[in-house]
Amino acid sequence: MIFEYEELKECVQEDFDRFYGMGFNEKQIFPAVLNEYEHGVDYDQAENVCVHIFLVLNYMDKNMDYSEIIEKIKSLISDEAKRDIEDSLGNDYVKFVNDLRIINMV
């Protein structure tokens, strides 16, 4: 991952807030925020999953429909992906699991 876990979480929050403030709806914010990250040279699976989770947390905070993002997370997280994410996140994996609990994915 290019970013540390909390740094990426903060960046996603800022991007979410920017697009939300511009009047984007839940269907528009999701791809707009993903587009901010997915073209990065070192964008990897761990970062992708984290961005999705952070988006759900932001959607929950605004009482927006996040079901589409949850379905995408389910398709991204396999047992192998979890091992890769754990390796990538290191000590921050505990924060990752906690966020998964918040969005009811554990």
N, C-alpha and C positions, 0 to 999 in steps of 0.2 A: 504494500500500500504506500502511496505517496505521502499521505497524511497520517498523523497519529489519530486514534479513534475519536477523542474528544474534539480535536481540531476539525476533523471531517464533519462531525456532528454539528459543530458551530457553523461551518461553511454551508451545509445543507439548510440549516435553520435560516441563515441570511438569504440564501437563494429562494427558499420557500416564501419568506416574508416579502422579498422583492416582487416576485410574481403575484403573490396574493394581493399585495398593495397596488399592483397594476390592474387588478380586477380579473385575473385569471380564475377560472373555476377548477374543480378537482380534476376534471378530464384534461385540462390544459397544463396545470402545474406539474403533474407527473412527468410527461415527456420533456417539458421545458427544463426542469431541474436535472433529469437524467442527461440531457444533452450537454449540460454544463460540465459533466465529468467523463462521459463515455468515450470521448474523442482524445482523452489524454494518453500520452505515450505509455505510461506505466499503469494504466487503469486495469485492475485485475478483478478476479471473482470476489475476493473478500471485500474490496471497496464497493463493488456493484451491490452486493447483498446489504452492506451497511447503509448505503445511500437509500435503498428501498426501505429498510427498517426505520431510518431517520425520517423519511417521508411519512410513513404510517404514524409515527409519534406526532408529527406536526399536524397531520390530518385529524388525528384523534383530538388534539388540543383545540381545533377549530370546528369540531363536530361535523367533519366532512366525510363523505363516503370513500373508504379506503379499500373496499373489497377487491378491486382490480389489482391493487398493489400486493395484497395478501396472497392472491392466487399466483402472482409472479414470483413472490418469495418462495412459495411452496415448490414451484418448478425449479428454482435455483438451488435449493438446499437439499442435497443428497448426503449420505453418510460420508462419502469421499470429499464433498465440498466442505462439510463441517470440519473435517480434519485439516484441510487446506486453510480454512479460515482461522482455525485455532493456531496453526503454525504461523500464519501471517500476523495475527493480532498479538500473539505472545501473552503477556500479562493482562492486556486489555480484553482478552477473551471473556473474562468474568463480567465485564461491563456489557459485552455483546449478549451474553446469555441473559443477563438481567433485563436488557431491552427486549429480547425475545419474549421473556415472561410478561412484560408490560403489554405487549401486543398479542398475548395469548398464543404464542407459537411454540411454547415448551410445555 
